[in-house]
Amino acid sequence: MVIIKCINPNCTAPNRKFEWDESQHVEAGGGIAQPHEAGAVRVIAVCKYCGTENAVWVRHAKKSDSLTRGDKPQ
């Protein structure tokens, strides 16, 4: 689990932060990546409190995950 700060300024989560289980979205050996890191793609982490879609960069994303519009796996 990682902590994501929601991009929604009106989010009702405590301090606008929510837990997100990245293991559901990455293959073995994958994880959170820096934006635009080589081989990384963006996936969507939906805030459990307000429903806002937050882009998160990951390495080794599962093929079944939807990518953010305009992104292509490398």
C-alpha positions in Angstrom: 0.0 0.0 0.0 1.1 3.5 -0.8 -0.3 6.9 0.3 -1.7 9.0 -2.6 -2.5 12.7 -2.2 -5.7 13.3 -4.1 -5.6 16.0 -6.7 -9.2 17.1 -5.9 -8.9 20.2 -3.7 -12.3 19.4 -2.2 -11.5 15.8 -1.4 -13.0 14.6 1.9 -10.1 12.2 2.7 -8.1 13.1 5.8 -5.5 15.6 4.6 -6.6 14.6 1.1 -4.6 11.4 1.3 -5.8 7.8 0.7 -4.2 4.4 0.6 -3.8 2.6 -2.7 -2.8 -1.0 -3.2 -0.3 -0.8 -6.1 0.2 -4.6 -6.0 -3.1 -5.0 -7.8 -1.7 -3.0 -10.7 1.9 -4.1 -11.2 3.6 -7.4 -12.1 6.2 -9.0 -9.7 9.2 -6.7 -9.3 7.2 -3.6 -10.3 6.1 -0.6 -8.2 5.8 3.1 -8.0 8.0 5.0 -10.4 9.0 8.6 -11.0 7.0 10.5 -13.6 8.3 9.9 -17.1 10.8 7.3 -15.9 12.1 5.0 -18.6 9.7 2.1 -19.0 7.1 3.5 -16.6 3.4 4.1 -17.5 0.6 5.9 -15.8 -2.3 4.1 -14.2 -5.4 5.5 -12.5 -5.8 5.4 -8.7 -9.4 6.3 -7.9 -9.8 8.1 -4.6 -11.9 6.0 -2.2 -13.4 9.2 -0.6 -14.3 11.4 -3.6 -14.0 9.2 -6.7 -11.4 11.5 -8.3 -9.0 9.8 -10.8 -5.4 10.3 -9.8 -2.6 9.4 -12.2 0.2 7.3 -10.7 3.4 6.2 -12.5 4.3 2.5 -12.1 7.0 0.1 -13.4 5.9 -3.2 -14.8 2.2 -2.4 -15.0 -0.2 -5.4 -15.6 -1.3 -5.5 -19.2 -5.0 -5.5 -18.2 -4.7 -2.1 -16.5 -6.0 1.0 -18.4 -3.4 3.6 -19.3 -4.1 7.3 -19.1 -5.2 8.8 -22.4 -2.2 9.5 -24.6 0.2 7.1 -22.8 1.7 4.1 -24.5 3.7 1.3 -22.9 7.3 1.3 -23.8 
